[in-house]
């Protein structure tokens, strides 16, 4: 009987701990431009996003078409935004990745693809 009670409480503790762990997992959500959007201009476009850092996260790296990352440390008061660089006509991809203080990527990320007319 004690074993059954111990197992029951073990399951309860795991169930209670899971939402806390999920909340600490971190998240990045790009809110603009929308995935698949058609942007009219090659300049003046903003990237808007929300960040909830994981316990190991410190800042984000923003990759525009696989170029060197834009490093953004000012993410404590999201929603956040940056001006995108001037982009030529055609398809483009932006990926935002969470990084640790030593710039190691944590796996928390979001991406968006869009087209410039």
DSSP file (Angstrom, degrees, kcal/mol; ACC not computed):
  #  RESIDUE AA STRUCTURE BP1 BP2  ACC     N-H-->O    O-->H-N    N-H-->O    O-->H-N    TCO  KAPPA ALPHA  PHI   PSI    X-CA   Y-CA   Z-CA
    1    1 A X     >        0   0    0      0, 0.0     4,-2.3     0, 0.0     5,-0.2   0.000 360.0 360.0 360.0 -41.7    0.0    0.0    0.0
    2    2 A X  H  >  +     0   0    0      1,-0.2     4,-2.6     2,-0.2     5,-0.2   0.879 360.0  53.9 -61.4 -36.1    2.8    2.4    0.8
    3    3 A X  H  > S+     0   0    0      2,-0.2     4,-2.5     1,-0.2    -1,-0.2   0.908 108.2  48.9 -64.6 -41.9    4.3    1.7   -2.6
    4    4 A X  H  > S+     0   0    0      2,-0.2     4,-2.4     1,-0.2    -2,-0.2   0.910 112.5  47.9 -63.8 -43.0    1.0    2.6   -4.3
    5    5 A X  H  X S+     0   0    0     -4,-2.3     4,-2.5     2,-0.2     5,-0.2   0.911 111.5  50.6 -65.0 -42.0    0.8    5.8   -2.3
    6    6 A X  H  X S+     0   0    0     -4,-2.6     4,-2.1     1,-0.2    -2,-0.2   0.919 111.4  47.9 -62.0 -43.6    4.4    6.7   -3.1
    7    7 A X  H  X S+     0   0    0     -4,-2.5     4,-2.4     2,-0.2    -2,-0.2   0.906 110.4  52.7 -62.3 -41.9    3.8    6.1   -6.8
    8    8 A X  H  X S+     0   0    0     -4,-2.4     4,-2.2     1,-0.2    -2,-0.2   0.941 111.4  44.8 -59.5 -48.9    0.6    8.2   -6.7
    9    9 A X  H  X S+     0   0    0     -4,-2.5     4,-2.5     1,-0.2    -1,-0.2   0.846 110.0  56.2 -66.8 -32.5    2.4   11.2   -5.1
   10   10 A X  H  X S+     0   0    0     -4,-2.1     4,-2.1    -5,-0.2    -1,-0.2   0.929 108.9  46.4 -61.6 -45.2    5.3   10.8   -7.6
   11   11 A X  H  X S+     0   0    0     -4,-2.4     4,-2.5     2,-0.2    -2,-0.2   0.890 111.2  52.5 -63.9 -39.2    2.9   11.1  -10.5
   12   12 A X  H  X S+     0   0    0     -4,-2.2     4,-2.4     2,-0.2    -2,-0.2   0.923 109.1  49.4 -62.9 -44.1    1.3   14.1   -8.8
   13   13 A X  H  X S+     0   0    0     -4,-2.5     4,-2.2     1,-0.2    -2,-0.2   0.907 111.7  48.3 -63.0 -41.4    4.6   15.8   -8.4
   14   14 A X  H  X S+     0   0    0     -4,-2.1     4,-1.8     2,-0.2    -1,-0.2   0.924 111.8  49.9 -63.4 -43.6    5.5   15.2  -12.1
   15   15 A X  H  X S+     0   0    0     -4,-2.5     4,-0.7     1,-0.2    -2,-0.2   0.884 113.4  45.9 -63.7 -38.5    2.2   16.5  -13.2
   16   16 A X  H  X S+     0   0    0     -4,-2.4     4,-0.6     1,-0.2    -1,-0.2   0.847 113.4  49.4 -72.9 -33.2    2.5   19.7  -11.1
   17   17 A X  H  X S+     0   0    0     -4,-2.2     4,-2.3    -5,-0.2     3,-0.2   0.787  95.5  73.3 -76.8 -27.7    6.1   20.2  -12.2
   18   18 A X  H  X S+     0   0    0     -4,-1.8     4,-2.7     1,-0.2     5,-0.2   0.900  94.2  49.1 -59.3 -46.9    5.4   19.9  -15.9
   19   19 A X  H  X S+     0   0    0     -4,-0.7     4,-2.1     1,-0.2    -1,-0.2   0.880 111.4  51.2 -62.1 -34.5    3.6   23.2  -16.5
   20   20 A X  H  X S+     0   0    0     -4,-0.6     4,-1.4    -3,-0.2    -1,-0.2   0.933 111.2  47.5 -65.4 -44.6    6.4   25.0  -14.7
   21   21 A X  H  < S+     0   0    0     -4,-2.3     4,-0.4     1,-0.2     3,-0.3   0.923 111.7  50.3 -61.6 -44.1    9.0   23.4  -16.9
   22   22 A X  H >< S+     0   0    0     -4,-2.7     3,-1.0     1,-0.2     4,-0.3   0.879 108.4  52.6 -62.6 -37.9    7.0   24.2  -20.0
   23   23 A X  H >< S+     0   0    0     -4,-2.1     3,-0.5     1,-0.2    -1,-0.2   0.811 109.8  49.5 -68.0 -28.3    6.7   27.8  -19.0
   24   24 A X  T 3< S+     0   0    0     -4,-1.4    31,-0.9    -3,-0.3    -1,-0.2   0.452  84.7  91.8 -87.6  -1.1   10.5   28.0  -18.5
   25   25 A X  T <  S-     0   0    0     -3,-1.0    29,-0.3    -4,-0.4    -1,-0.2   0.739  88.0-132.5 -68.1 -21.8   11.2   26.4  -22.0
   26   26 A X    <   -     0   0    0     -3,-0.5     2,-0.3    27,-0.3    27,-0.2   0.128  21.1-147.8  84.6 155.3   11.3   29.9  -23.6
   27   27 A X  E     -A   52   0A   0     25,-2.6    25,-3.0    81,-0.1     2,-0.4  -0.989  12.9-160.5-158.5 151.7    9.7   31.0  -26.8
   28   28 A X  E     -A   51   0A   0     -2,-0.3     2,-0.4    81,-0.3    23,-0.2  -0.997  12.8-175.7-133.3 130.4   10.1   33.4  -29.7
   29   29 A X  E     -A   50   0A   0     21,-2.5    21,-2.5    -2,-0.4     2,-0.6  -0.972  16.3-148.6-131.3 118.5    7.2   34.5  -31.9
   30   30 A X  E     +A   49   0A   0     -2,-0.4    19,-0.3    19,-0.2     5,-0.2  -0.751  17.2 177.8 -83.2 124.4    7.6   36.7  -35.0
   31   31 A X  E     +     0   0A   0     17,-2.2     2,-0.3    -2,-0.6    18,-0.2   0.670  53.0  66.0-101.7 -21.6    4.5   38.8  -35.3
   32   32 A X  E    S+A   48   0A   0     16,-1.8    16,-3.1     1,-0.2    -1,-0.3  -0.935  88.0  30.8-160.0 137.0    5.4   40.8  -38.4
   33   33 A X  S    S-     0   0    0     -2,-0.3    -1,-0.2    14,-0.2     2,-0.1   0.538  91.0-127.1 -73.5 159.8    5.9   40.4  -41.3
   34   34 A X    >   -     0   0    0     -2,-0.2     3,-2.2     1,-0.1     2,-0.2  -0.400  33.4 -89.4 -71.8 151.0    3.4   37.5  -41.5
   35   35 A X  T 3  S+     0   0    0      1,-0.3    79,-0.2    -5,-0.2    -1,-0.1  -0.442 116.8  16.1 -61.0 129.2    4.7   34.3  -43.0
   36   36 A X  T 3  S+     0   0    0     77,-3.8    -1,-0.3     1,-0.2    78,-0.2   0.482  92.7 155.0  84.7   3.7    4.1   34.4  -46.8
   37   37 A X    <   -     0   0    0     -3,-2.2    78,-2.7    76,-0.5     2,-0.6  -0.225  40.6-137.7 -65.0 153.9    3.6   38.2  -46.8
   38   38 A X  E     -c  115   0B   0     76,-0.2     2,-0.4    78,-0.0    78,-0.2  -0.969  19.4-159.1-111.5 114.1    4.2   40.3  -49.9
   39   39 A X  E     -c  116   0B   0     76,-3.4    78,-2.7    -2,-0.6     6,-0.0  -0.796   9.9-150.1 -99.3 137.8    6.0   43.6  -48.9
   40   40 A X  S    S+     0   0    0     -2,-0.4     2,-0.3    76,-0.2    -1,-0.1   0.771  74.4  47.4 -79.0 -27.4    5.8   46.5  -51.3
   41   41 A X        -     0   0    0      2,-0.1    76,-0.1     1,-0.1    46,-0.1  -0.832  65.1-141.4-120.9 153.2    9.2   48.1  -50.6
   42   42 A X  S    S+     0   0    0     -2,-0.3    45,-2.7    74,-0.1     2,-0.3   0.472  89.3  39.9 -88.5  -1.2   12.8   46.9  -50.2
   43   43 A X  S    S+     0   0    0     43,-0.2     3,-0.1     1,-0.1    42,-0.1  -0.934  93.8  44.8-140.7 164.6   13.4   49.3  -47.3
   44   44 A X  S    S+     0   0    0     40,-0.4     2,-0.3    -2,-0.3    -1,-0.1   0.618  73.3 142.3  79.5  12.9   11.7   50.6  -44.2
   45   45 A X        -     0   0    0     39,-0.3    39,-3.2    40,-0.1     2,-0.4  -0.683  37.5-148.4 -90.5 141.3   10.4   47.2  -43.2
   46   46 A X  E     - B   0  83A   0     -2,-0.3     2,-0.6    37,-0.2    37,-0.2  -0.831   6.8-144.9-108.6 145.8   10.2   46.3  -39.5
   47   47 A X  E     - B   0  82A   0     35,-2.9    35,-1.9    -2,-0.4     2,-0.4  -0.955  22.4-169.6-103.5 121.5   10.6   42.9  -37.9
   48   48 A X  E     +AB  32  81A   0    -16,-3.1   -17,-2.2    -2,-0.6   -16,-1.8  -0.931  15.8 152.0-116.5 138.8    8.4   42.6  -34.9
   49   49 A X  E     -AB  30  80A   0     31,-2.3    31,-3.3    -2,-0.4    30,-0.4  -0.981  36.0-129.2-158.7 163.6    8.6   39.8  -32.4
   50   50 A X  E     -A   29   0A   0    -21,-2.5   -21,-2.5    -2,-0.3     2,-0.4  -0.952  22.2-165.2-119.8 142.3    8.0   38.6  -28.8
   51   51 A X  E     -A   28   0A   0     -2,-0.4     2,-0.4   -23,-0.2    27,-0.2  -0.994  16.7-179.0-131.4 132.9   10.7   36.8  -26.7
   52   52 A X  E     -A   27   0A   0    -25,-3.0   -25,-2.6    -2,-0.4    24,-0.1  -0.936  32.6-137.7-123.5 105.4   10.4   34.8  -23.5
   53   53 A X        -     0   0    0     -2,-0.4   -27,-0.3   -27,-0.2     2,-0.1  -0.301   8.6-128.7 -66.5 143.5   13.9   33.7  -22.7
   54   54 A X    >   -     0   0    0    -29,-0.3     3,-1.0     1,-0.1   -29,-0.2  -0.322  41.0 -90.7 -75.5 171.4   14.5   30.2  -21.4
   55   55 A X  T 3  S+     0   0    0    -31,-0.9   -30,-0.1     1,-0.3    -1,-0.1   0.804 130.6  40.6 -57.6 -28.7   16.6   29.8  -18.2
   56   56 A X  T 3  S+     0   0    0     44,-0.1    45,-0.4    50,-0.0    -1,-0.3   0.552  94.1 106.8 -95.9  -8.0   19.8   29.6  -20.2
   57   57 A X    <   +     0   0    0     -3,-1.0    43,-0.2    43,-0.1     3,-0.1  -0.396  31.4 164.0 -74.6 148.2   18.9   32.3  -22.8
   58   58 A X        -     0   0    0     41,-3.0     2,-0.3     1,-0.5    42,-0.2   0.577  63.4 -19.1-131.3 -32.3   20.5   35.7  -22.7
   59   59 A X  E     -D   99   0B   0     40,-1.7    40,-2.8    15,-0.1    -1,-0.5  -0.905  66.0-101.5-163.0-177.1   19.8   37.4  -26.0
   60   60 A X  E     -DE  98  72B   0     12,-2.1    12,-2.4    -2,-0.3     2,-0.5  -0.920  11.8-145.6-125.0 152.7   18.8   36.6  -29.6
   61   61 A X  E     -DE  97  71B   0     36,-3.0    36,-2.9    -2,-0.3     2,-0.6  -0.964  16.1-155.6-109.7 130.1   20.5   36.3  -33.0
   62   62 A X  E     -DE  96  70B   0      8,-2.8     8,-2.8    -2,-0.5     2,-0.5  -0.936   6.9-163.7-112.0 117.0   18.5   37.5  -36.0
   63   63 A X  E     -D   95   0B   0     32,-3.4    32,-2.4    -2,-0.6     2,-0.6  -0.883   4.1-166.5-104.2 123.9   19.5   35.9  -39.3
   64   64 A X  E >  S-D   94   0B   0     -2,-0.5     3,-1.6     4,-0.3    30,-0.2  -0.944  78.7 -25.3-109.6 112.8   18.3   37.6  -42.5
   65   65 A X  T 3  S-     0   0    0     28,-3.3    -1,-0.2    -2,-0.6    29,-0.1   0.872 119.3 -60.3  51.7  43.2   18.8   35.3  -45.5
   66   66 A X  T 3  S+     0   0    0     27,-0.2    -1,-0.3     1,-0.2     3,-0.1   0.669 100.6 138.8  62.5  19.6   21.7   33.4  -43.7
   67   67 A X    <   -     0   0    0     -3,-1.6    -1,-0.2     1,-0.2     3,-0.1  -0.303  69.6 -61.2 -80.2 175.2   23.9   36.5  -43.4
   68   68 A X  S    S-     0   0    0      1,-0.1    -4,-0.3    -5,-0.1    -1,-0.2  -0.267  72.6 -96.8 -54.5 144.1   25.8   37.2  -40.2
   69   69 A X        -     0   0    0     -6,-0.1     2,-0.6    -3,-0.1    -6,-0.2  -0.294  19.0-133.5 -72.7 149.9   23.4   37.6  -37.3
   70   70 A X  E     -E   62   0B   0     -8,-2.8    -8,-2.8    -3,-0.1     2,-0.6  -0.898  28.1-142.9 -90.1 123.7   22.1   40.8  -35.9
   71   71 A X  E     -E   61   0B   0     -2,-0.6     2,-0.5   -10,-0.2   -10,-0.2  -0.821  17.8-171.8 -98.0 124.9   22.5   40.5  -32.2
   72   72 A X  E     +E   60   0B   0    -12,-2.4   -12,-2.1    -2,-0.6     3,-0.1  -0.952  19.9 163.1-121.2 114.0   19.7   42.0  -30.1
   73   73 A X        +     0   0    0     -2,-0.5     2,-1.6   -14,-0.2     3,-0.2   0.523  59.8  88.0-101.6  -9.8   20.1   42.2  -26.3
   74   74 A X        +     0   0    0      1,-0.2    -1,-0.1     2,-0.1     3,-0.1  -0.499  51.9 116.5 -90.2  67.6   17.3   44.7  -25.8
   75   75 A X    >   +     0   0    0     -2,-1.6     3,-0.6     1,-0.1   -24,-0.2   0.152  35.8  99.8-122.2  17.3   14.6   42.1  -25.4
   76   76 A X  T 3  S+     0   0    0      1,-0.2    -1,-0.1    -3,-0.2    -2,-0.1   0.716  86.6  42.7 -79.3 -20.2   13.4   42.7  -21.9
   77   77 A X  T 3  S-     0   0    0     -3,-0.1    -1,-0.2     2,-0.0    -3,-0.0  -0.317  96.6-160.8-122.9  50.2   10.3   44.7  -22.7
   78   78 A X    <   +     0   0    0     -3,-0.6     2,-0.2   -27,-0.2   -28,-0.1  -0.333  69.8  94.2 -67.2 152.9    8.8   43.0  -25.7
   79   79 A X  S    S-     0   0    0    -30,-0.4     2,-0.2    -2,-0.0   -29,-0.2   0.165  76.2-171.9 -68.9 143.6    7.0   43.3  -28.0
   80   80 A X  E     -B   49   0A   0    -31,-3.3   -31,-2.3    -2,-0.2     2,-0.3  -0.721  13.0-174.7-112.7 160.1   10.3   44.1  -29.7
   81   81 A X  E     -B   48   0A   0     -2,-0.2     2,-0.3   -33,-0.2   -33,-0.2  -0.990   8.2-175.7-154.2 151.1   11.2   45.4  -33.2
   82   82 A X  E     -B   47   0A   0    -35,-1.9   -35,-2.9    -2,-0.3     2,-0.5  -0.964  35.4-106.1-137.6 156.5   14.1   46.2  -35.4
   83   83 A X  E     -B   46   0A   0     -2,-0.3   -37,-0.2   -37,-0.2     2,-0.1  -0.719  36.9-129.6 -80.0 129.8   14.4   47.7  -38.8
   84   84 A X        -     0   0    0    -39,-3.2   -40,-0.4    -2,-0.5   -39,-0.3  -0.499  28.2-105.0 -73.6 149.0   15.2   45.1  -41.5
   85   85 A X        -     0   0    0      1,-0.2     2,-0.2    -2,-0.1   -40,-0.1  -0.246  52.0 -75.5 -65.9 165.1   18.2   45.9  -43.7
   86   86 A X        -     0   0    0    -43,-0.1     2,-0.4   -42,-0.1   -43,-0.2  -0.468  58.1-164.7 -62.5 127.7   17.4   46.9  -47.3
   87   87 A X        -     0   0    0    -45,-2.7     3,-0.1    -2,-0.2     5,-0.1  -0.949  12.5-127.3-121.5 137.7   16.4   43.8  -49.2
   88   88 A X        -     0   0    0     -2,-0.4    28,-0.2     1,-0.2   -47,-0.0  -0.187  46.1 -70.7 -73.4 171.7   16.2   43.3  -52.9
   89   89 A X  S    S+     0   0    0     28,-0.2     2,-0.2    26,-0.1    28,-0.2  -0.296  94.3  51.1 -61.1 146.4   13.2   42.0  -54.8
   90   90 A X  E    S- F   0 116B   0     26,-2.6    26,-2.9    -3,-0.1     2,-0.2  -0.734  93.6 -26.1 122.7-170.0   12.4   38.3  -54.2
   91   91 A X  E     - F   0 115B   0     -2,-0.2     2,-0.3    24,-0.2    24,-0.2  -0.571  55.0-178.4 -85.9 143.4   12.0   35.8  -51.4
   92   92 A X  E     - F   0 114B   0     22,-3.0    22,-2.4    -2,-0.2     2,-0.4  -0.965  13.3-153.3-139.4 153.8   13.6   36.3  -48.0
   93   93 A X  E     - F   0 113B   0     -2,-0.3   -28,-3.3    20,-0.2     2,-0.4  -0.994   4.0-166.7-130.7 137.0   13.8   34.4  -44.8
   94   94 A X  E     -DF  64 112B   0     18,-2.6    18,-2.3    -2,-0.4     2,-0.4  -0.988   6.1-173.8-121.2 132.3   14.3   35.7  -41.2
   95   95 A X  E     -DF  63 111B   0    -32,-2.4   -32,-3.4    -2,-0.4     2,-0.5  -0.994   8.3-160.2-125.8 130.1   15.2   33.4  -38.4
   96   96 A X  E     -DF  62 110B   0     14,-2.9    14,-1.8    -2,-0.4     2,-0.4  -0.951  14.6-174.6-109.6 126.3   15.4   34.5  -34.7
   97   97 A X  E     -DF  61 109B   0    -36,-2.9   -36,-3.0    -2,-0.5    12,-0.2  -0.971  23.0-126.1-125.7 134.4   17.4   32.2  -32.5
   98   98 A X  E     -D   60   0B   0     10,-2.9     8,-1.9    -2,-0.4     9,-0.5  -0.528  31.5-168.5 -73.8 142.8   17.8   32.4  -28.7
   99   99 A X  E     -DF  59 105B   0    -40,-2.8   -41,-3.0     6,-0.2   -40,-1.7  -0.950  17.7-122.3-133.6 153.8   21.5   32.4  -27.5
  100  100 A X    >   -     0   0    0      4,-2.6     3,-2.2    -2,-0.3   -43,-0.1  -0.255  45.9 -89.9 -81.3 176.6   23.3   32.0  -24.2
  101  101 A X  T 3  S+     0   0    0    -45,-0.4    -1,-0.1     1,-0.3   -44,-0.1   0.799 132.5  51.6 -59.3 -28.7   25.7   34.6  -22.9
  102  102 A X  T 3  S-     0   0    0      2,-0.1    -1,-0.3     1,-0.0     3,-0.1   0.249 122.2-108.7 -92.6  12.8   28.5   32.7  -24.7
  103  103 A X    <   +     0   0    0     -3,-2.2     2,-0.3     1,-0.3    -2,-0.1   0.538  68.7 147.8  72.8  10.9   26.5   32.9  -28.0
  104  104 A X        -     0   0    0      1,-0.1    -4,-2.6     2,-0.0    -1,-0.3  -0.596  51.8-118.1 -71.8 136.5   25.6   29.1  -28.0
  105  105 A X  E     - F   0  99B   0     -2,-0.3    -6,-0.2    -6,-0.2    -1,-0.1  -0.574  18.6-158.8 -79.8 139.1   22.2   28.6  -29.6
  106  106 A X  E     -     0   0B   0     -8,-1.9    -1,-0.1    -2,-0.3    -7,-0.1   0.635  40.4-110.3 -93.0 -16.1   19.6   27.0  -27.3
  107  107 A X  E    S+     0   0B   0     -9,-0.5     2,-0.5     1,-0.4    -8,-0.1   0.230  79.5 124.8 101.0 -13.2   17.2   25.7  -29.9
  108  108 A X  E     +     0   0B   0    -10,-0.2   -10,-2.9   -81,-0.1    -1,-0.4  -0.714  39.4 132.2 -79.8 122.9   14.5   28.2  -29.2
  109  109 A X  E     - F   0  97B   0     -2,-0.5   -81,-0.3   -12,-0.2     2,-0.3  -0.984  39.4-157.5-162.3 167.3   13.6   29.9  -32.4
  110  110 A X  E     - F   0  96B   0    -14,-1.8   -14,-2.9    -2,-0.3     2,-0.3  -0.969  14.1-164.5-148.1 156.1   11.0   31.1  -34.9
  111  111 A X  E     - F   0  95B   0     -2,-0.3     2,-0.3   -16,-0.2   -16,-0.2  -0.952   6.2-166.7-142.0 161.2   11.2   31.9  -38.6
  112  112 A X  E     - F   0  94B   0    -18,-2.3   -18,-2.6    -2,-0.3     2,-0.4  -0.993   7.3-155.0-147.5 142.6    9.3   33.7  -41.3
  113  113 A X  E     + F   0  93B   0     -2,-0.3   -77,-3.8   -20,-0.2   -76,-0.5  -0.957  24.3 159.4-118.1 140.7    9.5   33.8  -45.1
  114  114 A X  E     - F   0  92B   0    -22,-2.4   -22,-3.0    -2,-0.4     2,-0.4  -0.929  30.6-121.5-151.2 171.5    8.2   36.7  -47.2
  115  115 A X  E     -cF  38  91B   0    -78,-2.7   -76,-3.4    -2,-0.3     2,-0.5  -0.964   9.1-147.0-125.6 138.0    8.6   38.3  -50.6
  116  116 A X  E      cF  39  90B   0    -26,-2.9   -26,-2.6    -2,-0.4   -76,-0.2  -0.900 360.0 360.0 -99.5 128.2    9.7   41.8  -51.6
  117  117 A X              0   0    0    -78,-2.7   -28,-0.2    -2,-0.5   -77,-0.1   0.483 360.0 360.0 -66.2 360.0    8.0   43.1  -54.8
